[in-house]
Amino acid sequence: MKMRASIAAASAAALLGTGAFVLPAVASSTAASHTLKFISLTKKSIMFTKASGAQQDTDVSKTGKTVGFDMLYFRATSARSATLNITVDTTGGFLYGKGKVSFKTGAVTDGKVTGGTGAFKGATGTIKARNLNKAGTRTAVTITYHT
């Protein structure tokens, strides 16, 4: 089963171009808006059951500098997709999210920021991710959130 490679695409975190890590990137007149962009590199994944597992990734900027880490918990909802719980550990605290991942494409859909700790407390927003390689071990992630 290629769940490991497909789940790598979800890093993100999700989740979710190959941009640099930016915090904060954009300011809004109504609420502070921030964008995190990084490449998630799969380090280890395990299956807990036939339909659920976890994955640990190292998050790097487009220049390869480590900017954080992320953890995914996934549960298959069909032969083609899974739900994700995402935790990103980076400067400022933990950012939490959820989403769905396609095993075929590795794309994260319905990615949502659900909160966090420290600078991410009360955060809401979106998580997008896409595979950068066929194996699904390099994933471009974009997280846009408001606090």
Secondary structure, 3 states (H helix, E strand, C coil): CCHHHHHHHHCCCCCCCCCCCCCCCECCCCCCEEEEEEEEEEEEEEECCCCEEEEEEEEECCCCCEEEEEEEEEEECCCCEEEEEEEEEECCEEEEEEEEEECCCCCEEEEEEEEECHHHCCCEEEEEEEECCCCCCEEEEEEEEEC
